[in-house]
Amino acid sequence: MQERSEITDDEHAGRREEIDETFDEMYERVALTCFRYLDFKNLDQVNNLTPYEYRLLMKAKELQMVDDQYYLHLQAYLNMTAQAKKQVGKKQRMVYTKFSKFFDYQKELDRVMGIKKQSKFDKLAEFINKKTNY
């Protein structure tokens, strides 16, 4: 943690600038931020906002922006992966020749919906259970 004696002149100047900001300037900055990032449409929405709500909304917006960056980087990675090639003899071939090999849409839907696909072993276990119960 920084002690007062370690604070530089630049930091003192920055604090003076914060203190020197008038209420009207701060209100305008908050209103512009609400319109720009929070999709507020009128000043009534800004006026009904508490400082606590404003801080929460802005923190949520920052987290949303991090999520957006994550999805952009994931998209770039997936683009690179989808274009991957493998060496087959002297030629290079695409690793994924069909989209379904790259992404199994139905499998993902089933996973989300909690649908478990039966394996060959499940059917074998059923058969054995039927035979042992007789």
Sequence and secondary structure as in RCSB ss.txt:
>XXXX:A:sequence
MQERSEITDDEHAGRREEIDETFDEMYERVALTCFRYLDFKNLDQVNNLTPYEYRLLMKAKELQMVDDQYYLHLQ
AYLNMTAQAKKQVGKKQRMVYTKFSKFFDYQKELDRVMGIKKQSKFDKLAEFINKKTNY
>XXXX:A:secstr
   GGG  HHHHHHHHHHHH  HHHHHHHHHHHHHHHS   SHHHHHT  HHHHHHHHHHHHHHHHHHHHHHHHH
HHHHHHHT EEEETTEEEES SSHHHH  HHHHHHHHHT     HHHHHHHHHHHHHH 
